[in-house]
Amino acid sequence: MNRKVYRKTKSSRKRTIIKVIATLAVSLLICVSAYGIYLVKKAESAVDTAYEPVGNTNEDVEPLTDNISILFIGVDDSEERNQSDSNIRSDALILATLNNADKSIKLVSIPRDTYTYIPDGGEEDKITHAYAYNGPSSTIESVEELLDVPVDYYLRMNFDAFIDTIDALGGIEVEVPYDITEQDENDSKDAIELKEGIQFLNGSEALALARTRHYDNDIERGKRQQMILESIMNRALSVGSITKYGDVFEAVGDNMKTDMSFQDMRALFEYAKAGKPDVETITLDGYDDMSTGIYYWKLKEESLLEIQDILQSHLGLKPDTSNLTNSGIEQEFAEYPNEGEKTPQ
């Protein structure tokens, strides 16, 4: 073969390879785009099904730019309980505050037996009882009363949604604090057995770990729930979980309710797309009380005030005075020349 023919043949092969690569790249791009559109449509449909405003959350916030709070409400409305809406109680309560400036999240677990004022009941009671008055609305008002911060959004999930979401993600990795034998979501005795240590759990196993009250107390239970919620976030934000989103959206179905719109949900994805936010878990310090013959978790006033202050600062509801200099203080007082004892606001 002469040089001209060889070069022509070699050049032709190069063009063919380039065309094949270009075709594959375009096909891949089309597939990715099509899958992206499919996920968006599926997500939009799922959120539309789950959308249920309650009327007492903040409609003026923008998740993409503002600091926001989300109340996660876990309930047991299973057929096995045979409960009417007026008898359903919140089994888990976690308030998440999100700060946009430093991309941080604070998770506060509220023990179900926390003794606090229930506005819709007009009396102090266990916070778990608030849900029976008017569903999420009553629980939201009670949490706002307790923590002295607004709840901008809520997300209510029952056990089925919890289990199906974790299974759709392919399970989650958590640290089991000790060997556990627990009933499953159908109340089958000793159906779940977990060993101490780092474990990869399916939905039913994660629910058993989140629910059990036989091995410690409500405070430790809250810590386990915080850990599981953080594990779900980690799993959902991992690259390998992107292909599972369709199953997740399908899983929630009628088992989740929220007042977050589809656009609000998309804003949260924007919030997390730069990587996993810094997450801090917070515990409400208190003590056991049986003085009335009924068990309550009574909060320590000093600890509660401190947590209220932390959350208000995290949401930007009060100025952060930790960096206030002497000159800054003098400037504050200069604005009130006739009020020498006025405290800077």
BELSUL-V550277 format. One line per field, one symbol per residue. phi: phi as a letter, one per 20 degrees, with the letter a starting at -180 (. if undefined). psi: psi as a letter, one per 20 degrees, with the letter a starting at -180 (. if undefined). A space follows every 10 residues. Layout:
BEGIN
phi: ???
psi: ???
END
This chain:
BEGIN
phi: .fffffffff ffffffffff ffffffffff ffffffffff fffffffffe fbfdnddeee ecgfcefccc deddcddfff fldegfdfcf ebcceddddf fdldcddded gfegebfdgf embeaffffg gffbmggffg ffffffelcf debcbdceff ffffffffen ncdcdffafc cbfefemffl fdccdfofcd deffffffff egcedbbfff ffffffffff fffgffefgf egfeggffff ffleeccbde ffffffffff gdffpfffdc ecdefabfcc fendfcdeef gffffffgff ffffemebfe efdfegffff fffffcfdcg dfege
psi: prhggghggg hggghggggg gggggggggg gggghggggg gggggghhhi pnqiijroii qohhhqprqp opopqnkqhh hlqrhiipqp hpppppppoh gjlqpppopo qhjporpogi ikrpaphhih hhgkbhghgg hhggggikqq ohqqoppahg ggghgghhij rqprophrpp oqqaijkopk hppqqqapqo qaggghgghh hpjiicahgh ghhghggggh hgggghiqhi igiihghghh ggcjjqqqjp rhhgghhhhh hihirprppp qppopbqqpk hiippqopqp gggghghggg ggghikiqqo jhjprghhgh hghhimhjmh jppp.
END
